[in-house]
Amino acid sequence: MAGLSSPLRSLALALALLAVVGCGPRLPRGASDQQLATEVERRYAAFRRRLFPAVPDISVTEWLSDGRSAGPGRQPLLVDVREPHEQAVSMLPGAISRQAFERDRERHRDRLIVTYCTIGVRSGLYARQLIEEGYSARNLAGSVLAWAHAGLPFEAGGRSTRRVHVYGADWNLLPRGYEPALER
């Protein structure tokens, strides 16, 4: 995968992960939001167990209740590890891109880094890398899909949005009220 462009590398990773974990049975058309949320949790747990079991995660609920404050001067930092075209659709409020983090990573050495992506696979692998490099990092369990299931807004261009990038039909596990942006 080393010779592939970034978007192709992400697609190759996603396909390889599907081969390892699989999507499981297709959800029925018109699946309930609860069925979709359960599927997000199932997939994330399977990926985590196989690919980054030692990486601590943080749930959306934990992030909202106490994860955002790590003490004076130690505000946690949300880092979106998705590709730029995914980030252009929307991001979590207050997050920065992986690219922005990488440009000034030493500035954030003493912060808790909370990584996220679509469901938590790419971000779990990146959190593992950061931990190996001595950073304090957590993975946002379920990532943007879990965020949507918590009913929370996303941002695009400084404005609130309910539009969210997903890879395609198999990854469109968004609850009602959110608009998927599908991979082409």
mmCIF file of the C-alpha atoms, coordinates in Angstrom:
data_MODEL
# 
_entry.id   MODEL 
# 
loop_
_atom_site.group_PDB 
_atom_site.id 
_atom_site.type_symbol 
_atom_site.label_atom_id 
_atom_site.label_alt_id 
_atom_site.label_comp_id 
_atom_site.label_asym_id 
_atom_site.label_entity_id 
_atom_site.label_seq_id 
_atom_site.pdbx_PDB_ins_code 
_atom_site.Cartn_x 
_atom_site.Cartn_y 
_atom_site.Cartn_z 
_atom_site.occupancy 
_atom_site.B_iso_or_equiv 
_atom_site.pdbx_formal_charge 
_atom_site.auth_seq_id 
_atom_site.auth_comp_id 
_atom_site.auth_asym_id 
_atom_site.auth_atom_id 
_atom_site.pdbx_PDB_model_num 
ATOM 1   C CA . MET A 1 1   ? 0.000   0.000  0.000  1.00 0.00 ? 1   MET A CA 1 
ATOM 2   C CA . ALA A 1 2   ? 3.011   2.281  0.415  1.00 0.00 ? 2   ALA A CA 1 
ATOM 3   C CA . GLY A 1 3   ? 3.022   3.314  -3.264 1.00 0.00 ? 3   GLY A CA 1 
ATOM 4   C CA . LEU A 1 4   ? -0.667  4.210  -3.351 1.00 0.00 ? 4   LEU A CA 1 
ATOM 5   C CA . SER A 1 5   ? -2.052  7.734  -3.135 1.00 0.00 ? 5   SER A CA 1 
ATOM 6   C CA . SER A 1 6   ? -3.709  8.659  0.137  1.00 0.00 ? 6   SER A CA 1 
ATOM 7   C CA . PRO A 1 7   ? -7.333  8.120  -1.033 1.00 0.00 ? 7   PRO A CA 1 
ATOM 8   C CA . LEU A 1 8   ? -6.417  4.784  -2.656 1.00 0.00 ? 8   LEU A CA 1 
ATOM 9   C CA . ARG A 1 9   ? -4.534  3.750  0.480  1.00 0.00 ? 9   ARG A CA 1 
ATOM 10  C CA . SER A 1 10  ? -7.644  4.477  2.576  1.00 0.00 ? 10  SER A CA 1 
ATOM 11  C CA . LEU A 1 11  ? -9.833  2.500  0.195  1.00 0.00 ? 11  LEU A CA 1 
ATOM 12  C CA . ALA A 1 12  ? -7.385  -0.428 0.211  1.00 0.00 ? 12  ALA A CA 1 
ATOM 13  C CA . LEU A 1 13  ? -7.335  -0.345 4.018  1.00 0.00 ? 13  LEU A CA 1 
ATOM 14  C CA . ALA A 1 14  ? -11.126 -0.324 4.193  1.00 0.00 ? 14  ALA A CA 1 
ATOM 15  C CA . LEU A 1 15  ? -11.398 -3.266 1.795  1.00 0.00 ? 15  LEU A CA 1 
ATOM 16  C CA . ALA A 1 16  ? -8.746  -5.214 3.695  1.00 0.00 ? 16  ALA A CA 1 
ATOM 17  C CA . LEU A 1 17  ? -10.575 -4.552 6.966  1.00 0.00 ? 17  LEU A CA 1 
ATOM 18  C CA . LEU A 1 18  ? -13.856 -5.705 5.504  1.00 0.00 ? 18  LEU A CA 1 
ATOM 19  C CA . ALA A 1 19  ? -12.162 -8.953 4.487  1.00 0.00 ? 19  ALA A CA 1 
ATOM 20  C CA . VAL A 1 20  ? -10.839 -9.421 8.038  1.00 0.00 ? 20  VAL A CA 1 
ATOM 21  C CA . VAL A 1 21  ? -13.943 -8.499 10.008 1.00 0.00 ? 21  VAL A CA 1 
ATOM 22  C CA . GLY A 1 22  ? -16.716 -8.446 7.447  1.00 0.00 ? 22  GLY A CA 1 
ATOM 23  C CA . CYS A 1 23  ? -19.832 -6.368 7.589  1.00 0.00 ? 23  CYS A CA 1 
ATOM 24  C CA . GLY A 1 24  ? -22.000 -9.183 8.830  1.00 0.00 ? 24  GLY A CA 1 
ATOM 25  C CA . PRO A 1 25  ? -25.523 -9.719 7.606  1.00 0.00 ? 25  PRO A CA 1 
ATOM 26  C CA . ARG A 1 26  ? -27.106 -6.872 5.723  1.00 0.00 ? 26  ARG A CA 1 
ATOM 27  C CA . LEU A 1 27  ? -29.472 -4.862 7.828  1.00 0.00 ? 27  LEU A CA 1 
ATOM 28  C CA . PRO A 1 28  ? -33.039 -4.886 6.575  1.00 0.00 ? 28  PRO A CA 1 
ATOM 29  C CA . ARG A 1 29  ? -34.147 -1.938 4.510  1.00 0.00 ? 29  ARG A CA 1 
ATOM 30  C CA . GLY A 1 30  ? -35.648 0.575  6.911  1.00 0.00 ? 30  GLY A CA 1 
ATOM 31  C CA . ALA A 1 31  ? -33.677 -0.727 9.913  1.00 0.00 ? 31  ALA A CA 1 
ATOM 32  C CA . SER A 1 32  ? -34.417 1.200  13.088 1.00 0.00 ? 32  SER A CA 1 
ATOM 33  C CA . ASP A 1 33  ? -31.977 3.707  14.498 1.00 0.00 ? 33  ASP A CA 1 
ATOM 34  C CA . GLN A 1 34  ? -31.398 1.293  17.405 1.00 0.00 ? 34  GLN A CA 1 
ATOM 35  C CA . GLN A 1 35  ? -30.501 -1.532 14.993 1.00 0.00 ? 35  GLN A CA 1 
ATOM 36  C CA . LEU A 1 36  ? -28.093 0.806  13.188 1.00 0.00 ? 36  LEU A CA 1 
ATOM 37  C CA . ALA A 1 37  ? -26.487 1.953  16.470 1.00 0.00 ? 37  ALA A CA 1 
ATOM 38  C CA . THR A 1 38  ? -26.073 -1.673 17.552 1.00 0.00 ? 38  THR A CA 1 
ATOM 39  C CA . GLU A 1 39  ? -24.378 -2.461 14.234 1.00 0.00 ? 39  GLU A CA 1 
ATOM 40  C CA . VAL A 1 40  ? -21.965 0.486  14.678 1.00 0.00 ? 40  VAL A CA 1 
ATOM 41  C CA . GLU A 1 41  ? -21.042 -0.865 18.117 1.00 0.00 ? 41  GLU A CA 1 
ATOM 42  C CA . ARG A 1 42  ? -20.653 -4.426 16.798 1.00 0.00 ? 42  ARG A CA 1 
ATOM 43  C CA . ARG A 1 43  ? -18.384 -3.442 13.923 1.00 0.00 ? 43  ARG A CA 1 
ATOM 44  C CA . TYR A 1 44  ? -16.265 -1.129 16.049 1.00 0.00 ? 44  TYR A CA 1 
ATOM 45  C CA . ALA A 1 45  ? -15.818 -3.808 18.735 1.00 0.00 ? 45  ALA A CA 1 
ATOM 46  C CA . ALA A 1 46  ? -14.767 -6.400 16.127 1.00 0.00 ? 46  ALA A CA 1 
ATOM 47  C CA . PHE A 1 47  ? -12.223 -4.067 14.537 1.00 0.00 ? 47  PHE A CA 1 
ATOM 48  C CA . ARG A 1 48  ? -10.865 -2.975 17.921 1.00 0.00 ? 48  ARG A CA 1 
ATOM 49  C CA . ARG A 1 49  ? -10.506 -6.538 19.175 1.00 0.00 ? 49  ARG A CA 1 
ATOM 50  C CA . ARG A 1 50  ? -8.523  -7.596 16.087 1.00 0.00 ? 50  ARG A CA 1 
ATOM 51  C CA . LEU A 1 51  ? -6.528  -4.502 15.178 1.00 0.00 ? 51  LEU A CA 1 
ATOM 52  C CA . PHE A 1 52  ? -5.804  -2.326 18.233 1.00 0.00 ? 52  PHE A CA 1 
ATOM 53  C CA . PRO A 1 53  ? -6.936  -4.059 21.445 1.00 0.00 ? 53  PRO A CA 1 
ATOM 54  C CA . ALA A 1 54  ? -4.470  -2.156 23.656 1.00 0.00 ? 54  ALA A CA 1 
ATOM 55  C CA . VAL A 1 55  ? -5.588  1.304  22.523 1.00 0.00 ? 55  VAL A CA 1 
ATOM 56  C CA . PRO A 1 56  ? -7.849  2.959  25.103 1.00 0.00 ? 56  PRO A CA 1 
ATOM 57  C CA . ASP A 1 57  ? -10.997 4.459  23.739 1.00 0.00 ? 57  ASP A CA 1 
ATOM 58  C CA . ILE A 1 58  ? -13.475 7.045  24.886 1.00 0.00 ? 58  ILE A CA 1 
ATOM 59  C CA . SER A 1 59  ? -17.193 6.927  24.156 1.00 0.00 ? 59  SER A CA 1 
ATOM 60  C CA . VAL A 1 60  ? -19.134 9.922  22.909 1.00 0.00 ? 60  VAL A CA 1 
ATOM 61  C CA . THR A 1 61  ? -20.939 9.991  26.272 1.00 0.00 ? 61  THR A CA 1 
ATOM 62  C CA . GLU A 1 62  ? -17.623 10.048 28.170 1.00 0.00 ? 62  GLU A CA 1 
ATOM 63  C CA . TRP A 1 63  ? -16.318 12.785 25.866 1.00 0.00 ? 63  TRP A CA 1 
ATOM 64  C CA . LEU A 1 64  ? -19.384 14.916 26.501 1.00 0.00 ? 64  LEU A CA 1 
ATOM 65  C CA . SER A 1 65  ? -19.459 14.348 30.261 1.00 0.00 ? 65  SER A CA 1 
ATOM 66  C CA . ASP A 1 66  ? -15.826 14.667 31.284 1.00 0.00 ? 66  ASP A CA 1 
ATOM 67  C CA . GLY A 1 67  ? -13.490 13.927 28.383 1.00 0.00 ? 67  GLY A CA 1 
ATOM 68  C CA . ARG A 1 68  ? -13.262 17.499 27.203 1.00 0.00 ? 68  ARG A CA 1 
ATOM 69  C CA . SER A 1 69  ? -11.502 18.730 30.327 1.00 0.00 ? 69  SER A CA 1 
ATOM 70  C CA . ALA A 1 70  ? -8.181  17.267 31.345 1.00 0.00 ? 70  ALA A CA 1 
ATOM 71  C CA . GLY A 1 71  ? -7.219  20.097 33.658 1.00 0.00 ? 71  GLY A CA 1 
ATOM 72  C CA . PRO A 1 72  ? -5.866  23.606 33.163 1.00 0.00 ? 72  PRO A CA 1 
ATOM 73  C CA . GLY A 1 73  ? -3.801  23.937 29.998 1.00 0.00 ? 73  GLY A CA 1 
ATOM 74  C CA . ARG A 1 74  ? -4.455  20.304 29.080 1.00 0.00 ? 74  ARG A CA 1 
ATOM 75  C CA . GLN A 1 75  ? -7.554  20.547 26.976 1.00 0.00 ? 75  GLN A CA 1 
ATOM 76  C CA . PRO A 1 76  ? -7.927  17.360 24.925 1.00 0.00 ? 76  PRO A CA 1 
ATOM 77  C CA . LEU A 1 77  ? -7.617  17.722 21.187 1.00 0.00 ? 77  LEU A CA 1 
ATOM 78  C CA . LEU A 1 78  ? -9.939  16.051 18.677 1.00 0.00 ? 78  LEU A CA 1 
ATOM 79  C CA . VAL A 1 79  ? -8.029  14.945 15.583 1.00 0.00 ? 79  VAL A CA 1 
ATOM 80  C CA . ASP A 1 80  ? -9.927  13.904 12.446 1.00 0.00 ? 80  ASP A CA 1 
ATOM 81  C CA . VAL A 1 81  ? -7.823  11.288 10.635 1.00 0.00 ? 81  VAL A CA 1 
ATOM 82  C CA . ARG A 1 82  ? -10.129 10.971 7.624  1.00 0.00 ? 82  ARG A CA 1 
ATOM 83  C CA . GLU A 1 83  ? -9.097  12.091 4.153  1.00 0.00 ? 83  GLU A CA 1 
ATOM 84  C CA . PRO A 1 84  ? -9.460  15.784 3.208  1.00 0.00 ? 84  PRO A CA 1 
ATOM 85  C CA . HIS A 1 85  ? -12.433 15.080 0.910  1.00 0.00 ? 85  HIS A CA 1 
ATOM 86  C CA . GLU A 1 86  ? -14.229 13.440 3.861  1.00 0.00 ? 86  GLU A CA 1 
ATOM 87  C CA . GLN A 1 87  ? -13.364 16.337 6.169  1.00 0.00 ? 87  GLN A CA 1 
ATOM 88  C CA . ALA A 1 88  ? -14.677 18.788 3.557  1.00 0.00 ? 88  ALA A CA 1 
ATOM 89  C CA . VAL A 1 89  ? -18.174 17.319 4.027  1.00 0.00 ? 89  VAL A CA 1 
ATOM 90  C CA . SER A 1 90  ? -18.142 17.830 7.798  1.00 0.00 ? 90  SER A CA 1 
ATOM 91  C CA . MET A 1 91  ? -16.087 17.445 10.967 1.00 0.00 ? 91  MET A CA 1 
ATOM 92  C CA . LEU A 1 92  ? -16.787 17.276 14.687 1.00 0.00 ? 92  LEU A CA 1 
ATOM 93  C CA . PRO A 1 93  ? -16.977 20.754 16.247 1.00 0.00 ? 93  PRO A CA 1 
ATOM 94  C CA . GLY A 1 94  ? -13.580 21.925 17.496 1.00 0.00 ? 94  GLY A CA 1 
ATOM 95  C CA . ALA A 1 95  ? -11.611 19.199 15.717 1.00 0.00 ? 95  ALA A CA 1 
ATOM 96  C CA . ILE A 1 96  ? -8.510  19.686 13.622 1.00 0.00 ? 96  ILE A CA 1 
ATOM 97  C CA . SER A 1 97  ? -7.381  17.546 10.715 1.00 0.00 ? 97  SER A CA 1 
ATOM 98  C CA . ARG A 1 98  ? -4.598  15.011 10.981 1.00 0.00 ? 98  ARG A CA 1 
ATOM 99  C CA . GLN A 1 99  ? -2.687  17.135 8.497  1.00 0.00 ? 99  GLN A CA 1 
ATOM 100 C CA . ALA A 1 100 ? -2.904  20.187 10.785 1.00 0.00 ? 100 ALA A CA 1 
ATOM 101 C CA . PHE A 1 101 ? -1.877  18.067 13.769 1.00 0.00 ? 101 PHE A CA 1 
ATOM 102 C CA . GLU A 1 102 ? 1.133   16.649 11.895 1.00 0.00 ? 102 GLU A CA 1 
ATOM 103 C CA . ARG A 1 103 ? 2.320   20.140 10.905 1.00 0.00 ? 103 ARG A CA 1 
ATOM 104 C CA . ASP A 1 104 ? 2.618   21.172 14.564 1.00 0.00 ? 104 ASP A CA 1 
ATOM 105 C CA . ARG A 1 105 ? 2.555   17.906 16.517 1.00 0.00 ? 105 ARG A CA 1 
ATOM 106 C CA . GLU A 1 106 ? 5.145   18.870 19.162 1.00 0.00 ? 106 GLU A CA 1 
ATOM 107 C CA . ARG A 1 107 ? 2.938   21.760 20.227 1.00 0.00 ? 107 ARG A CA 1 
ATOM 108 C CA . HIS A 1 108 ? 0.378   19.158 21.330 1.00 0.00 ? 108 HIS A CA 1 
ATOM 109 C CA . ARG A 1 109 ? 2.817   16.739 23.016 1.00 0.00 ? 109 ARG A CA 1 
ATOM 110 C CA . ASP A 1 110 ? 1.319   17.253 26.507 1.00 0.00 ? 110 ASP A CA 1 
ATOM 111 C CA . ARG A 1 111 ? -2.338  17.085 25.461 1.00 0.00 ? 111 ARG A CA 1 
ATOM 112 C CA . LEU A 1 112 ? -4.672  14.132 25.358 1.00 0.00 ? 112 LEU A CA 1 
ATOM 113 C CA . ILE A 1 113 ? -5.211  13.406 21.662 1.00 0.00 ? 113 ILE A CA 1 
ATOM 114 C CA . VAL A 1 114 ? -8.625  11.937 20.804 1.00 0.00 ? 114 VAL A CA 1 
ATOM 115 C CA . THR A 1 115 ? -8.646  10.542 17.277 1.00 0.00 ? 115 THR A CA 1 
ATOM 116 C CA . TYR A 1 116 ? -11.671 9.763  15.140 1.00 0.00 ? 116 TYR A CA 1 
ATOM 117 C CA . CYS A 1 117 ? -12.675 8.691  11.638 1.00 0.00 ? 117 CYS A CA 1 
ATOM 118 C CA . THR A 1 118 ? -15.861 7.132  10.236 1.00 0.00 ? 118 THR A CA 1 
ATOM 119 C CA . ILE A 1 119 ? -16.262 4.190  12.643 1.00 0.00 ? 119 ILE A CA 1 
ATOM 120 C CA . GLY A 1 120 ? -12.933 4.179  14.515 1.00 0.00 ? 120 GLY A CA 1 
ATOM 121 C CA . VAL A 1 121 ? -10.611 1.911  12.517 1.00 0.00 ? 121 VAL A CA 1 
ATOM 122 C CA . ARG A 1 122 ? -8.221  4.403  10.934 1.00 0.00 ? 122 ARG A CA 1 
ATOM 123 C CA . SER A 1 123 ? -8.297  6.504  14.090 1.00 0.00 ? 123 SER A CA 1 
ATOM 124 C CA . GLY A 1 124 ? -7.591  3.463  16.285 1.00 0.00 ? 124 GLY A CA 1 
ATOM 125 C CA . LEU A 1 125 ? -4.544  2.617  14.206 1.00 0.00 ? 125 LEU A CA 1 
ATOM 126 C CA . TYR A 1 126 ? -3.367  6.239  14.355 1.00 0.00 ? 126 TYR A CA 1 
ATOM 127 C CA . ALA A 1 127 ? -3.953  6.408  18.134 1.00 0.00 ? 127 ALA A CA 1 
ATOM 128 C CA . ARG A 1 128 ? -1.827  3.264  18.469 1.00 0.00 ? 128 ARG A CA 1 
ATOM 129 C CA . GLN A 1 129 ? 0.951   4.973  16.498 1.00 0.00 ? 129 GLN A CA 1 
ATOM 130 C CA . LEU A 1 130 ? 0.739   8.091  18.658 1.00 0.00 ? 130 LEU A CA 1 
ATOM 131 C CA . ILE A 1 131 ? 0.901   6.027  21.856 1.00 0.00 ? 131 ILE A CA 1 
ATOM 132 C CA . GLU A 1 132 ? 3.987   4.223  20.520 1.00 0.00 ? 132 GLU A CA 1 
ATOM 133 C CA . GLU A 1 133 ? 5.525   7.683  19.973 1.00 0.00 ? 133 GLU A CA 1 
ATOM 134 C CA . GLY A 1 134 ? 4.860   8.695  23.578 1.00 0.00 ? 134 GLY A CA 1 
ATOM 135 C CA . TYR A 1 135 ? 1.647   10.684 23.172 1.00 0.00 ? 135 TYR A CA 1 
ATOM 136 C CA . SER A 1 136 ? -1.379  10.289 25.401 1.00 0.00 ? 136 SER A CA 1 
ATOM 137 C CA . ALA A 1 137 ? -4.105  9.210  22.971 1.00 0.00 ? 137 ALA A CA 1 
ATOM 138 C CA . ARG A 1 138 ? -7.582  7.717  22.947 1.00 0.00 ? 138 ARG A CA 1 
ATOM 139 C CA . ASN A 1 139 ? -9.795  6.591  20.098 1.00 0.00 ? 139 ASN A CA 1 
ATOM 140 C CA . LEU A 1 140 ? -13.364 7.917  19.854 1.00 0.00 ? 140 LEU A CA 1 
ATOM 141 C CA . ALA A 1 141 ? -15.354 4.657  19.902 1.00 0.00 ? 141 ALA A CA 1 
ATOM 142 C CA . GLY A 1 142 ? -17.666 4.476  16.903 1.00 0.00 ? 142 GLY A CA 1 
ATOM 143 C CA . SER A 1 143 ? -16.304 7.846  15.727 1.00 0.00 ? 143 SER A CA 1 
ATOM 144 C CA . VAL A 1 144 ? -18.586 9.958  13.501 1.00 0.00 ? 144 VAL A CA 1 
ATOM 145 C CA . LEU A 1 145 ? -21.233 7.246  13.334 1.00 0.00 ? 145 LEU A CA 1 
ATOM 146 C CA . ALA A 1 146 ? -21.484 7.106  17.138 1.00 0.00 ? 146 ALA A CA 1 
ATOM 147 C CA . TRP A 1 147 ? -21.488 10.938 17.233 1.00 0.00 ? 147 TRP A CA 1 
ATOM 148 C CA . ALA A 1 148 ? -24.475 10.968 14.866 1.00 0.00 ? 148 ALA A CA 1 
ATOM 149 C CA . HIS A 1 149 ? -26.276 8.328  16.923 1.00 0.00 ? 149 HIS A CA 1 
ATOM 150 C CA . ALA A 1 150 ? -25.880 10.620 19.926 1.00 0.00 ? 150 ALA A CA 1 
ATOM 151 C CA . GLY A 1 151 ? -27.837 13.211 17.899 1.00 0.00 ? 151 GLY A CA 1 
ATOM 152 C CA . LEU A 1 152 ? -24.970 15.676 17.788 1.00 0.00 ? 152 LEU A CA 1 
ATOM 153 C CA . PRO A 1 153 ? -24.230 18.252 15.076 1.00 0.00 ? 153 PRO A CA 1 
ATOM 154 C CA . PHE A 1 154 ? -21.287 18.357 12.717 1.00 0.00 ? 154 PHE A CA 1 
ATOM 155 C CA . GLU A 1 155 ? -19.627 21.430 11.224 1.00 0.00 ? 155 GLU A CA 1 
ATOM 156 C CA . ALA A 1 156 ? -18.761 22.413 7.690  1.00 0.00 ? 156 ALA A CA 1 
ATOM 157 C CA . GLY A 1 157 ? -17.347 25.807 6.872  1.00 0.00 ? 157 GLY A CA 1 
ATOM 158 C CA . GLY A 1 158 ? -18.111 27.074 10.374 1.00 0.00 ? 158 GLY A CA 1 
ATOM 159 C CA . ARG A 1 159 ? -21.797 26.142 10.137 1.00 0.00 ? 159 ARG A CA 1 
ATOM 160 C CA . SER A 1 160 ? -23.782 23.340 11.715 1.00 0.00 ? 160 SER A CA 1 
ATOM 161 C CA . THR A 1 161 ? -24.714 20.491 9.377  1.00 0.00 ? 161 THR A CA 1 
ATOM 162 C CA . ARG A 1 162 ? -26.286 17.032 9.467  1.00 0.00 ? 162 ARG A CA 1 
ATOM 163 C CA . ARG A 1 163 ? -24.363 15.913 6.369  1.00 0.00 ? 163 ARG A CA 1 
ATOM 164 C CA . VAL A 1 164 ? -21.773 13.189 7.054  1.00 0.00 ? 164 VAL A CA 1 
ATOM 165 C CA . HIS A 1 165 ? -19.298 11.416 4.801  1.00 0.00 ? 165 HIS A CA 1 
ATOM 166 C CA . VAL A 1 166 ? -19.643 7.603  4.671  1.00 0.00 ? 166 VAL A CA 1 
ATOM 167 C CA . TYR A 1 167 ? -17.900 5.201  2.287  1.00 0.00 ? 167 TYR A CA 1 
ATOM 168 C CA . GLY A 1 168 ? -20.989 3.740  0.691  1.00 0.00 ? 168 GLY A CA 1 
ATOM 169 C CA . ALA A 1 169 ? -24.162 1.809  1.342  1.00 0.00 ? 169 ALA A CA 1 
ATOM 170 C CA . ASP A 1 170 ? -22.434 -0.738 3.603  1.00 0.00 ? 170 ASP A CA 1 
ATOM 171 C CA . TRP A 1 171 ? -21.113 2.067  5.829  1.00 0.00 ? 171 TRP A CA 1 
ATOM 172 C CA . ASN A 1 172 ? -24.225 4.205  5.830  1.00 0.00 ? 172 ASN A CA 1 
ATOM 173 C CA . LEU A 1 173 ? -25.249 3.409  9.394  1.00 0.00 ? 173 LEU A CA 1 
ATOM 174 C CA . LEU A 1 174 ? -26.410 6.950  10.084 1.00 0.00 ? 174 LEU A CA 1 
ATOM 175 C CA . PRO A 1 175 ? -29.608 7.485  12.049 1.00 0.00 ? 175 PRO A CA 1 
ATOM 176 C CA . ARG A 1 176 ? -32.572 9.296  10.586 1.00 0.00 ? 176 ARG A CA 1 
ATOM 177 C CA . GLY A 1 177 ? -32.080 13.031 10.340 1.00 0.00 ? 177 GLY A CA 1 
ATOM 178 C CA . TYR A 1 178 ? -28.548 12.811 8.902  1.00 0.00 ? 178 TYR A CA 1 
ATOM 179 C CA . GLU A 1 179 ? -27.639 13.013 5.235  1.00 0.00 ? 179 GLU A CA 1 
ATOM 180 C CA . PRO A 1 180 ? -24.963 10.599 4.003  1.00 0.00 ? 180 PRO A CA 1 
ATOM 181 C CA . ALA A 1 181 ? -22.293 11.687 1.553  1.00 0.00 ? 181 ALA A CA 1 
ATOM 182 C CA . LEU A 1 182 ? -21.316 8.485  -0.228 1.00 0.00 ? 182 LEU A CA 1 
ATOM 183 C CA . GLU A 1 183 ? -17.917 7.548  -1.640 1.00 0.00 ? 183 GLU A CA 1 
ATOM 184 C CA . ARG A 1 184 ? -17.943 7.659  -5.436 1.00 0.00 ? 184 ARG A CA 1 
# 
